[in-house]
Amino acid sequence: MAARQVYQSVLTRDGWQVRKSKKVVSSHATQKECEAAAIELGRAAYEKGGIGQAVLHKADGTIREERTYGKDPERTPG
C-alpha cells in the first residue's frame, strides 16, 4: 500500500505555508490560497495511486478540517 501523503496548511510569522513532514512545500499570502494548494496536493497524491490528506489549520494552530483522498485502511482492534 502506498504511504499517506499529508499536507498541512499552517500560519507562520512569514504568512501561510503548506508543509509536508515539517518541510515547506509552498508559501501563500492568504489562508484561502494555502488551503487550496494543500487540497490540490492531497488530491494529486490520490490520483497517483496513494492516499492524500489535507489538514487545514485555523490561524491559532488548531485543526479546522481534515480531508482524506483515497480509501483509509480499515481500523483494527488493539
VMD Tcl script that draws the C-alpha trace (Angstrom):
set ca {
  {0.00 0.00 0.00}
  {1.21 3.49 -0.82}
  {2.13 5.76 2.06}
  {-0.23 8.53 3.11}
  {0.88 11.96 1.89}
  {-0.18 14.60 4.45}
  {-0.17 18.30 3.52}
  {-0.84 20.83 6.27}
  {-1.83 24.48 5.87}
  {-0.27 26.47 8.71}
  {0.14 30.14 9.64}
  {3.68 31.29 10.36}
  {5.13 34.72 11.04}
  {6.02 34.78 7.34}
  {2.48 34.02 6.15}
  {0.64 30.82 5.26}
  {2.60 27.71 4.28}
  {1.83 24.22 3.05}
  {4.05 21.71 4.82}
  {4.73 18.02 4.33}
  {6.69 16.31 7.10}
  {7.64 19.73 8.54}
  {9.19 20.78 5.21}
  {7.78 23.82 3.42}
  {6.18 22.85 0.12}
  {4.78 26.29 -0.79}
  {4.10 29.74 0.69}
  {0.95 31.85 0.26}
  {-0.33 35.32 1.13}
  {-3.77 34.15 2.26}
  {-5.30 31.24 4.14}
  {-7.66 30.55 1.23}
  {-4.77 30.21 -1.26}
  {-2.86 27.99 1.14}
  {-5.81 25.68 1.76}
  {-6.47 25.39 -1.97}
  {-2.84 24.36 -2.53}
  {-2.95 21.75 0.28}
  {-6.18 20.29 -1.12}
  {-4.74 20.17 -4.64}
  {-1.61 18.35 -3.40}
  {-3.73 15.86 -1.43}
  {-5.84 15.10 -4.48}
  {-2.74 14.74 -6.65}
  {-1.30 12.14 -4.24}
  {-4.55 10.17 -4.56}
  {-4.53 10.42 -8.35}
  {-1.03 8.89 -8.32}
  {-2.46 5.82 -6.56}
  {-1.80 6.71 -2.93}
  {-3.70 8.24 -0.06}
  {-3.65 12.03 0.14}
  {-4.68 14.18 3.06}
  {-5.11 17.93 3.54}
  {-5.06 19.13 7.16}
  {-6.39 22.68 7.29}
  {-5.47 24.72 10.36}
  {-7.03 27.85 11.83}
  {-4.85 30.90 12.50}
  {-4.50 29.78 16.15}
  {-2.96 26.46 15.06}
  {-5.93 24.19 15.83}
  {-7.24 21.89 13.13}
  {-10.31 23.25 11.38}
  {-10.81 20.45 8.89}
  {-9.21 17.29 7.53}
  {-9.83 15.95 4.05}
  {-8.70 12.49 3.03}
  {-8.49 11.38 -0.59}
  {-8.42 7.65 -1.22}
  {-9.51 4.76 0.90}
  {-8.39 4.79 4.53}
  {-7.27 1.38 5.76}
  {-9.82 -0.32 7.97}
  {-9.30 0.11 11.71}
  {-8.23 -2.95 13.60}
  {-8.79 -3.59 17.30}
  {-5.90 -3.09 19.62}
}
mol new
graphics top color blue
foreach p $ca { graphics top sphere $p radius 0.5 }
foreach p [lrange $ca 0 end-1] q [lrange $ca 1 end] { graphics top cylinder $p $q radius 0.2 }
display resetview
